[in-house]
């Protein structure tokens, strides 16, 4: 078997990505598809850690906007990520993948506490490690948690699996006709343009530590496997010059 493109990766799965076409919760078909792809990646020799969001169940920022105390709302959101982490853990274990879930807040009955050295040891033994509860701190997004954990465990790339977002555009494609997708975009351009496809704190962490980020649509065929194998998919955020994908090529890439 050929050497994997990356030795160690961190996959960030948004909570919304787990919904599929459902208005709320977890879509079993989507969960199974994600799990099967993770198994294929790990079987190829790549060590994989995962951070899951909780937006399919509870969004702290929205609850705070509705009048809930922000810190309390964020802690509730952390509990939602634990539900998603346990669901993913179970799905992976049912297909023979060894998994450990670590939580940034104490839930000792269902998950280990987050300890970076223990997480790395699990990865070295071929286990998938799921990081739940974000950073364990309010006012911090799971994007920031993903960037932080990726840096702590020495991941070579951060894969951002989004729901119905297939990359980074020069404008909102839902509002601007002819918005073009970047093939590559620099950290600074992404920050200066305030494109908001990834939290600015997370992006700053990645820039400071030269951690490349790949943003792609989880619903695309074999998207996680392709991203983990280094194929050109979605948009890569990193150092170097930004490159807009020509609009003609973008149209040709879309199915009729």
C-alpha positions as a Markdown table, in Angstrom:
| # | Residue | x | y | z |
|---|---|---|---|---|
| 1 | Unk | 0.0 | 0.0 | 0.0 |
| 2 | Unk | 1.3 | 3.5 | -0.9 |
| 3 | Unk | 2.3 | 5.8 | 1.9 |
| 4 | Unk | -0.5 | 8.1 | 3.0 |
| 5 | Unk | -0.3 | 11.7 | 2.1 |
| 6 | Unk | -0.6 | 12.8 | 5.7 |
| 7 | Unk | 0.6 | 10.9 | 8.7 |
| 8 | Unk | -1.8 | 12.6 | 11.1 |
| 9 | Unk | -4.9 | 14.7 | 10.4 |
| 10 | Unk | -7.6 | 16.4 | 12.4 |
| 11 | Unk | -11.1 | 16.3 | 10.9 |
| 12 | Unk | -13.6 | 18.9 | 12.0 |
| 13 | Unk | -17.2 | 17.9 | 11.3 |
| 14 | Unk | -19.8 | 20.6 | 11.8 |
| 15 | Unk | -22.9 | 19.7 | 13.7 |
| 16 | Unk | -25.0 | 20.7 | 10.7 |
| 17 | Unk | -23.1 | 18.3 | 8.5 |
| 18 | Unk | -24.6 | 15.4 | 10.6 |
| 19 | Unk | -28.1 | 16.5 | 9.8 |
| 20 | Unk | -28.0 | 15.8 | 6.1 |
| 21 | Unk | -31.5 | 16.8 | 4.8 |
| 22 | Unk | -33.1 | 16.7 | 8.2 |
| 23 | Unk | -34.1 | 19.9 | 10.0 |
| 24 | Unk | -32.6 | 18.8 | 13.3 |
| 25 | Unk | -30.6 | 16.0 | 14.9 |
| 26 | Unk | -28.5 | 13.2 | 13.3 |
| 27 | Unk | -29.2 | 11.6 | 10.0 |
| 28 | Unk | -28.2 | 7.9 | 10.3 |
| 29 | Unk | -27.3 | 7.6 | 6.6 |
| 30 | Unk | -25.0 | 10.6 | 6.9 |
| 31 | Unk | -23.4 | 9.3 | 10.1 |
| 32 | Unk | -22.8 | 5.9 | 8.4 |
| 33 | Unk | -21.3 | 7.4 | 5.3 |
| 34 | Unk | -18.9 | 9.5 | 7.4 |
| 35 | Unk | -18.0 | 6.5 | 9.6 |
| 36 | Unk | -17.2 | 4.4 | 6.5 |
| 37 | Unk | -15.0 | 7.0 | 5.1 |
| 38 | Unk | -13.1 | 7.5 | 8.3 |
| 39 | Unk | -12.5 | 3.7 | 8.4 |
| 40 | Unk | -11.1 | 3.8 | 4.9 |
| 41 | Unk | -8.7 | 6.7 | 5.9 |
| 42 | Unk | -7.5 | 5.0 | 9.0 |
| 43 | Unk | -7.1 | 1.7 | 7.2 |
| 44 | Unk | -4.7 | 3.4 | 4.8 |
| 45 | Unk | -2.3 | 4.2 | 7.6 |
| 46 | Unk | -3.4 | 7.8 | 8.5 |
| 47 | Unk | -3.9 | 8.7 | 12.1 |
| 48 | Unk | -7.1 | 10.6 | 12.6 |
| 49 | Unk | -8.5 | 12.8 | 15.3 |
| 50 | Unk | -11.9 | 14.4 | 15.1 |
| 51 | Unk | -13.7 | 17.4 | 16.5 |
| 52 | Unk | -17.4 | 17.6 | 16.3 |
| 53 | Unk | -19.7 | 20.6 | 16.4 |
| 54 | Unk | -23.1 | 20.7 | 18.1 |
| 55 | Unk | -25.2 | 23.0 | 15.8 |
| 56 | Unk | -27.5 | 20.2 | 14.8 |
| 57 | Unk | -28.8 | 20.1 | 18.4 |
| 58 | Unk | -28.0 | 23.4 | 20.1 |
| 59 | Unk | -26.3 | 26.6 | 19.1 |
| 60 | Unk | -25.0 | 28.6 | 22.1 |
| 61 | Unk | -24.7 | 31.9 | 20.1 |
| 62 | Unk | -28.3 | 31.7 | 18.9 |
| 63 | Unk | -29.6 | 30.9 | 22.4 |
| 64 | Unk | -27.6 | 33.8 | 23.8 |
| 65 | Unk | -29.1 | 36.1 | 21.2 |
| 66 | Unk | -32.5 | 35.0 | 22.4 |
| 67 | Unk | -31.7 | 36.1 | 26.0 |
| 68 | Unk | -29.9 | 33.1 | 27.5 |
| 69 | Unk | -26.8 | 33.8 | 29.5 |
| 70 | Unk | -23.9 | 33.4 | 27.0 |
| 71 | Unk | -21.7 | 31.2 | 29.2 |
| 72 | Unk | -24.6 | 29.0 | 30.1 |
| 73 | Unk | -25.6 | 28.7 | 26.5 |
| 74 | Unk | -22.1 | 27.8 | 25.4 |
| 75 | Unk | -21.9 | 25.1 | 28.0 |
| 76 | Unk | -25.2 | 23.7 | 26.8 |
| 77 | Unk | -23.7 | 23.7 | 23.3 |
| 78 | Unk | -20.7 | 21.7 | 24.6 |
| 79 | Unk | -23.1 | 19.0 | 25.9 |
| 80 | Unk | -24.6 | 18.9 | 22.3 |
| 81 | Unk | -21.1 | 18.1 | 21.0 |
| 82 | Unk | -20.8 | 15.2 | 23.5 |
| 83 | Unk | -24.0 | 13.7 | 22.2 |
| 84 | Unk | -22.6 | 13.9 | 18.6 |
| 85 | Unk | -19.3 | 12.5 | 19.7 |
| 86 | Unk | -20.9 | 9.5 | 21.4 |
| 87 | Unk | -23.1 | 8.9 | 18.3 |
| 88 | Unk | -20.1 | 8.9 | 16.0 |
| 89 | Unk | -18.1 | 6.7 | 18.4 |
| 90 | Unk | -20.9 | 4.1 | 18.4 |
| 91 | Unk | -21.2 | 4.2 | 14.6 |
| 92 | Unk | -17.5 | 3.7 | 14.2 |
| 93 | Unk | -17.3 | 0.9 | 16.7 |
| 94 | Unk | -20.1 | -0.9 | 15.0 |
| 95 | Unk | -17.9 | -1.2 | 11.8 |
| 96 | Unk | -14.8 | -2.3 | 13.7 |
| 97 | Unk | -12.9 | 1.0 | 14.3 |
| 98 | Unk | -11.3 | 1.4 | 17.7 |
| 99 | Unk | -12.3 | 4.8 | 19.1 |
| 100 | Unk | -11.6 | 6.9 | 22.2 |
| 101 | Unk | -13.7 | 10.0 | 23.1 |
| 102 | Unk | -12.0 | 12.7 | 25.1 |
| 103 | Unk | -14.0 | 15.6 | 26.6 |
| 104 | Unk | -12.8 | 19.0 | 27.6 |
| 105 | Unk | -15.4 | 19.1 | 30.4 |
| 106 | Unk | -15.7 | 16.3 | 32.9 |
| 107 | Unk | -18.2 | 13.5 | 32.0 |
| 108 | Unk | -16.2 | 10.6 | 33.3 |
| 109 | Unk | -19.0 | 8.1 | 32.9 |
| 110 | Unk | -19.0 | 8.4 | 29.1 |
| 111 | Unk | -15.6 | 9.9 | 28.0 |
| 112 | Unk | -12.0 | 10.3 | 29.0 |
| 113 | Unk | -10.8 | 13.7 | 30.1 |
| 114 | Unk | -8.8 | 15.5 | 27.4 |
| 115 | Unk | -5.1 | 14.8 | 27.9 |
| 116 | Unk | -2.9 | 15.6 | 24.8 |
| 117 | Unk | -0.2 | 13.0 | 25.5 |
| 118 | Unk | -2.9 | 10.3 | 26.0 |
| 119 | Unk | -4.6 | 11.4 | 22.8 |
| 120 | Unk | -1.3 | 11.1 | 20.9 |
| 121 | Unk | -0.7 | 7.6 | 22.3 |
| 122 | Unk | -4.2 | 6.5 | 21.2 |
| 123 | Unk | -3.4 | 7.8 | 17.7 |
| 124 | Unk | -0.1 | 6.0 | 17.6 |
| 125 | Unk | -1.9 | 2.8 | 18.4 |
| 126 | Unk | -4.2 | 3.3 | 15.4 |
| 127 | Unk | -7.3 | 4.5 | 17.4 |
| 128 | Unk | -9.5 | 7.3 | 16.2 |
| 129 | Unk | -9.8 | 10.0 | 18.9 |
| 130 | Unk | -12.9 | 12.2 | 19.1 |
| 131 | Unk | -12.5 | 15.5 | 20.9 |
| 132 | Unk | -15.8 | 16.7 | 22.5 |
| 133 | Unk | -17.0 | 19.8 | 24.3 |
| 134 | Unk | -14.9 | 22.2 | 22.3 |
| 135 | Unk | -12.1 | 23.8 | 24.3 |
| 136 | Unk | -14.1 | 23.5 | 27.5 |
| 137 | Unk | -14.5 | 27.3 | 27.7 |
| 138 | Unk | -17.4 | 29.6 | 26.8 |
| 139 | Unk | -17.0 | 32.2 | 24.0 |
| 140 | Unk | -14.9 | 29.7 | 22.0 |
| 141 | Unk | -16.2 | 28.0 | 18.9 |
| 142 | Unk | -15.6 | 24.4 | 17.9 |
| 143 | Unk | -13.6 | 25.7 | 15.0 |
| 144 | Unk | -11.2 | 27.2 | 17.5 |
| 145 | Unk | -11.1 | 23.9 | 19.4 |
| 146 | Unk | -10.3 | 22.1 | 16.1 |
| 147 | Unk | -7.4 | 24.4 | 15.3 |
| 148 | Unk | -6.1 | 24.2 | 18.9 |
| 149 | Unk | -6.3 | 20.4 | 19.1 |
| 150 | Unk | -4.7 | 20.0 | 15.7 |
| 151 | Unk | -1.8 | 22.0 | 16.8 |
| 152 | Unk | -1.5 | 20.3 | 20.1 |
| 153 | Unk | -1.4 | 16.8 | 18.6 |
| 154 | Unk | 0.9 | 17.8 | 15.7 |
| 155 | Unk | -1.6 | 17.2 | 12.9 |
| 156 | Unk | -0.3 | 18.1 | 9.4 |
| 157 | Unk | -3.6 | 19.4 | 8.1 |
| 158 | Unk | -7.0 | 20.5 | 9.4 |
| 159 | Unk | -9.9 | 19.2 | 7.3 |
| 160 | Unk | -13.1 | 21.2 | 7.7 |
| 161 | Unk | -16.2 | 19.1 | 6.6 |
| 162 | Unk | -19.0 | 21.6 | 6.1 |
| 163 | Unk | -22.7 | 21.2 | 5.3 |
| 164 | Unk | -23.6 | 22.5 | 1.8 |
| 165 | Unk | -20.4 | 24.7 | 1.7 |
| 166 | Unk | -18.0 | 23.4 | -0.9 |
| 167 | Unk | -15.2 | 25.8 | -0.3 |
| 168 | Unk | -14.3 | 29.5 | 0.2 |
| 169 | Unk | -15.8 | 32.1 | -2.3 |
| 170 | Unk | -14.9 | 35.7 | -3.0 |
| 171 | Unk | -18.5 | 36.6 | -2.0 |
| 172 | Unk | -21.5 | 34.8 | -0.6 |
| 173 | Unk | -22.6 | 32.6 | -3.5 |
| 174 | Unk | -26.2 | 32.5 | -2.1 |
| 175 | Unk | -26.4 | 36.3 | -2.4 |
| 176 | Unk | -24.0 | 37.2 | -5.2 |
| 177 | Unk | -24.5 | 35.9 | -8.7 |
| 178 | Unk | -21.1 | 34.9 | -10.3 |
| 179 | Unk | -19.3 | 34.5 | -6.9 |
| 180 | Unk | -16.1 | 32.5 | -7.6 |
| 181 | Unk | -14.5 | 29.8 | -5.5 |
| 182 | Unk | -10.9 | 30.0 | -4.4 |
| 183 | Unk | -8.8 | 27.0 | -5.2 |
| 184 | Unk | -6.3 | 28.4 | -2.7 |
| 185 | Unk | -6.5 | 31.4 | -0.4 |
| 186 | Unk | -3.9 | 32.8 | 2.0 |
| 187 | Unk | -4.6 | 33.1 | 5.7 |
| 188 | Unk | -4.3 | 36.9 | 5.5 |
| 189 | Unk | -6.7 | 37.2 | 2.6 |
| 190 | Unk | -9.3 | 35.0 | 4.3 |
| 191 | Unk | -9.0 | 37.1 | 7.5 |
| 192 | Unk | -9.0 | 40.5 | 5.7 |
| 193 | Unk | -11.9 | 39.6 | 3.5 |
| 194 | Unk | -13.9 | 38.4 | 6.6 |
| 195 | Unk | -15.2 | 35.4 | 4.6 |
| 196 | Unk | -16.4 | 33.7 | 7.8 |
| 197 | Unk | -16.2 | 30.2 | 6.5 |
| 198 | Unk | -14.0 | 29.5 | 9.5 |
| 199 | Unk | -13.8 | 31.3 | 12.8 |
| 200 | Unk | -11.2 | 34.1 | 12.8 |
| 201 | Unk | -9.6 | 33.0 | 16.0 |
| 202 | Unk | -9.2 | 29.5 | 14.6 |
| 203 | Unk | -7.7 | 30.9 | 11.4 |
| 204 | Unk | -5.3 | 33.0 | 13.3 |
| 205 | Unk | -4.1 | 30.0 | 15.2 |
| 206 | Unk | -3.6 | 28.1 | 12.0 |
| 207 | Unk | -1.7 | 31.0 | 10.4 |
| 208 | Unk | 0.6 | 31.4 | 13.4 |
| 209 | Unk | 1.4 | 27.7 | 13.4 |
| 210 | Unk | 1.5 | 27.2 | 9.6 |
| 211 | Unk | -1.3 | 24.6 | 9.7 |
| 212 | Unk | -3.0 | 24.3 | 6.3 |
| 213 | Unk | -6.9 | 24.1 | 6.3 |
| 214 | Unk | -9.0 | 22.4 | 3.7 |
| 215 | Unk | -12.7 | 23.4 | 3.5 |
| 216 | Unk | -15.0 | 21.1 | 1.6 |
| 217 | Unk | -18.6 | 19.8 | 1.5 |
| 218 | Unk | -19.1 | 16.6 | 3.5 |
| 219 | Unk | -21.9 | 15.6 | 1.1 |
| 220 | Unk | -19.6 | 15.4 | -1.9 |
| 221 | Unk | -18.8 | 11.8 | -3.0 |
| 222 | Unk | -15.9 | 10.3 | -0.8 |
| 223 | Unk | -15.1 | 13.9 | 0.3 |
| 224 | Unk | -13.3 | 12.9 | 3.5 |
| 225 | Unk | -11.3 | 10.2 | 1.8 |
| 226 | Unk | -10.3 | 12.5 | -1.0 |
| 227 | Unk | -9.3 | 15.3 | 1.3 |
| 228 | Unk | -7.3 | 13.0 | 3.5 |
| 229 | Unk | -5.5 | 11.6 | 0.5 |
| 230 | Unk | -4.4 | 15.1 | -0.6 |
| 231 | Unk | -6.7 | 15.4 | -3.6 |
| 232 | Unk | -7.7 | 18.8 | -4.9 |
| 233 | Unk | -11.1 | 19.3 | -3.2 |
| 234 | Unk | -12.8 | 22.4 | -1.9 |
| 235 | Unk | -10.5 | 25.2 | -0.9 |
| 236 | Unk | -7.1 | 25.1 | 0.7 |
| 237 | Unk | -6.3 | 27.9 | 3.2 |
| 238 | Unk | -2.5 | 28.4 | 3.7 |
| 239 | Unk | 0.5 | 30.4 | 3.0 |
| 240 | Unk | 1.3 | 31.7 | -0.5 |
| 241 | Unk | -0.9 | 33.6 | -3.0 |
| 242 | Unk | -4.6 | 33.3 | -3.3 |
| 243 | Unk | -5.9 | 31.7 | -6.5 |
| 244 | Unk | -9.5 | 32.1 | -7.7 |
| 245 | Unk | -10.8 | 29.2 | -9.6 |
| 246 | Unk | -12.0 | 30.5 | -13.1 |
| 247 | Unk | -15.8 | 30.8 | -13.3 |
| 248 | Unk | -15.8 | 28.7 | -16.5 |
| 249 | Unk | -14.1 | 25.9 | -14.8 |
| 250 | Unk | -16.4 | 26.2 | -11.8 |
| 251 | Unk | -19.5 | 25.8 | -14.1 |
| 252 | Unk | -17.9 | 22.9 | -15.9 |
| 253 | Unk | -17.2 | 21.1 | -12.6 |
| 254 | Unk | -20.9 | 21.3 | -11.6 |
| 255 | Unk | -23.2 | 18.4 | -12.7 |
| 256 | Unk | -25.8 | 19.3 | -15.3 |
